[in-house]
Amino acid sequence: MLRGRERKHITCCSGALFKYNTMSDTKSKLVNKVVDGKKVSPILPAHLKNYLVDIDGTICEDIPNEEPERMPNAAAFPGAVDTLNKWYDEGHIITFFTSRTEAHRKVTEEWLKKHGFKYHALLVGKPRGGNYHWIDNAPIQVLNMKEDFWKFNYARNKVIGFKPESADSTRE
C-alpha cells in the first residue's frame, strides 16, 4: 500500500498523473527478456499478474466526477476488498486506474485506506466514456465487471476469465 512508503508522482504518456510505490519487491519481480538477441522490456513471471482495477462501478458504487461529495461514503462491493487483498498477498501487482481526477486523489486514497485495500499504485485521469480499446505489445486479459463478480470470484478462489497459462514463448 502507499501509506508509510516512499511515493513519487509520475506523468504517463496520456497525461494521467499517478503515484507509485517504489517498493523494491515490485521491481525485483520483473524478469529480463531477450528477443532476437536484444534486451526488451522486462516482464512479470507467468504466475504473477498485473491487475489494473477501475474504482467507480467496479469496486464500489459508480460515482461521477461531478459529484465528488459522494466519494467518501461510497459503498464497497462485497468481496472486492477480500479478493484484491488476496491477490496482493499472493504477490500480484494491484494498480487502481480510474477516471477520477487529480483533484479526487486525496479522497480516493483515504477511501481505499478506510476500506483496507492493499495496492501498489493509483493512477488517475483515465479517459472517460468506456468503450476502451487497449493496444499493447504485452498479453492482455480482460475481466468484464459483472454484478456478482467479487462474490463469485472470491468464493471460487480463482480468477474468472483467465485460462491456464500454456507454454507461451512470449512469457519465457
URJOPE-V829977 format. One record per residue. N is the residue number from 1. RES is the residue in three letters. SS is DSSP state (H for helix, E for strand, L for the rest). OMEGA is omega in whole degrees, -180 to 180 (999 if undefined). Layout:
BEGIN
N RES SS OMEGA
N RES SS OMEGA
END
This chain:
BEGIN
1 MET L -176
2 LEU L -175
3 ARG L 175
4 GLY L 179
5 ARG L -180
6 GLU L 177
7 ARG E 176
8 LYS E 174
9 HIS E 179
10 ILE E 171
11 THR E -180
12 CYS L -173
13 CYS L -180
14 SER L -178
15 GLY L 180
16 ALA L 177
17 LEU E 175
18 PHE E 173
19 LYS E 176
20 TYR E -179
21 ASN E -179
22 THR L 179
23 MET L -180
24 SER H -179
25 ASP H 177
26 THR H 179
27 LYS H -177
28 SER H 179
29 LYS L -178
30 LEU E -179
31 VAL E 177
32 ASN E -180
33 LYS E 179
34 VAL E 178
35 VAL E -180
36 ASP L 177
37 GLY L -179
38 LYS E 176
39 LYS E 176
40 VAL E -178
41 SER E 179
42 PRO E -179
43 ILE E 171
44 LEU E 173
45 PRO L -175
46 ALA L -177
47 HIS L 178
48 LEU L -179
49 LYS L 176
50 ASN E -176
51 TYR E 170
52 LEU E -171
53 VAL E 175
54 ASP L -180
55 ILE L -174
56 ASP E -179
57 GLY L -179
58 THR L 176
59 ILE L 178
60 CYS E 179
61 GLU L -177
62 ASP L -179
63 ILE L 179
64 PRO L 179
65 ASN H -179
66 GLU H 179
67 GLU H -176
68 PRO H 179
69 GLU H 179
70 ARG H -173
71 MET H -177
72 PRO H -176
73 ASN H 180
74 ALA L 178
75 ALA L 175
76 ALA E 177
77 PHE L 179
78 PRO L 178
79 GLY L -177
80 ALA H -180
81 VAL H -178
82 ASP H -178
83 THR H -178
84 LEU H 178
85 ASN H 176
86 LYS H 179
87 TRP H 178
88 TYR H -179
89 ASP H 177
90 GLU L 177
91 GLY L 179
92 HIS L 179
93 ILE E 180
94 ILE E 178
95 THR E 175
96 PHE E -177
97 PHE E -169
98 THR E 175
99 SER L 174
100 ARG L -176
101 THR L 177
102 GLU H 178
103 ALA H -179
104 HIS H -175
105 ARG H -175
106 LYS H -180
107 VAL H 179
108 THR H 178
109 GLU H 178
110 GLU H 180
111 TRP H 179
112 LEU H 179
113 LYS H -180
114 LYS H -178
115 HIS H 174
116 GLY L 178
117 PHE L 172
118 LYS L -179
119 TYR L -179
120 HIS L -176
121 ALA E 175
122 LEU E 176
123 LEU E 177
124 VAL E 177
125 GLY L 175
126 LYS L 178
127 PRO L -179
128 ARG L 172
129 GLY L 179
130 GLY L -179
131 ASN L -176
132 TYR L 174
133 HIS L -174
134 TRP L 178
135 ILE L -175
136 ASP L 176
137 ASN L 179
138 ALA L 177
139 PRO L -179
140 ILE L 173
141 GLN L -178
142 VAL L 174
143 LEU L 178
144 ASN L -178
145 MET L 173
146 LYS L -175
147 GLU L -176
148 ASP L -175
149 PHE H -174
150 TRP H 180
151 LYS H -178
152 PHE H -178
153 ASN H -177
154 TYR H -180
155 ALA H -179
156 ARG H 177
157 ASN L 174
158 LYS L -178
159 VAL L 177
160 ILE L 176
161 GLY L 179
162 PHE L 175
163 LYS L 178
164 PRO L 179
165 GLU L 174
166 SER L 178
167 ALA L -176
168 ASP L -176
169 SER H 180
170 THR H -177
171 ARG H -178
172 GLU L 999
END
